Amino acid sequence: MTVREVAAEAYRETLPVLLLSAVGGLFAGLVLVGMEAELAAVPGLLVLVPALLATRGNVYGSLGARLGSALHQGVIEPQFGLDDDRLNAAVAAALANGVLISGFAAVLAVVVLRLLARPSTGLVSLVAIALLAGFVSGLLLTIAVVSVVFVGYRRGLNPDTLAGPVVTTTGDMIGMATLLVAARIVLAIGGG
């Protein structure tokens, strides 16, 4: 293949996904705009937004990259099932990392806000929101990443080309939606 053919193929594979990524980013922004009440009721919640969205991309982007590499090497097959120990280990590690880093980000946010003498909600409330959002978004992102990587690979597409934009887009959309829902749940329970 020539350089021109490789570039044309890369654009063919990624352009639709990048366009969807732009739409997904707009959706995440609309969710953030709709969180005015939650942001006012939970001081410090806004500090969590970039941290949680960035970690969704990092953790689940790594999962997509690992799956893509494993598929290229023939270590795993592009099949859904619970009997693949390597796939299960990669998914479990991603979920654990996603939830743990969410909790850590919440603790760090409260500590930094208090050191800066800025308003902050209680530690328990912010950690509960972060853990709930981290767990639910992790489950949904795992399903999205594994599905896109496997289906793309079966259709002859490079999973490495697909995983990054898909994780970024779905991570932003799902991350914001689950953060909103988690905040509403914790506020309804009486936290905040």
C-alpha positions, 0 to 999 in steps of 0.5 A: 500500500502507498502512503496515500492509500493508507491515509485514505483508509485511515480517513475512511475508518475514522471520519465518521467516528470523529463526526459522532465524537463531535456530536457526543461532545455537544451532548455532554455539554448539554448535560453539563448545562442541565446540571445547574441545580446539582452543581449549586447543591453540591459544591465541588461537583464541578471540580470532578467533571474534568477529572472523571471525564479524563479518567474515563478516556484514559482507563477505557482507552487503555482497555480498547488498546489492550483488546486491539493488541490482543486481537492483532496478536491472536491472543483473544478471539472477537467473541462475547463470552464469560469463558475468556480469562484474558478478556475477563481480567482486562475488563475487571482491571479497567472497572477496578481502576475506573472506580478507584480513580473516581473515588480518589478524585473525589477525595482529592477534590475535597482536600484541595477545595478545603486547602484553598478555603473554597466551598465543598460538600461533605467528603462522603457525599462527593465520594458517593457521587464519584463512586456511583458514577464511576461504577455505572459509567464503567459498566456501560463503557466496558460494554461499548468498548468491547462491542466496538472493538470486536464488531469493528475487528470482525468487519475488517476495521482496525480496532486501534483506529476506532477505540480512541474516538469511541471511548472519548465520545461515549466516555464524555456522554456516559460520564456526564449522564451518570454523574448527573444521575449519581448526584441526583440519587445522592441528593435524594438520599439526603447527602450534599 
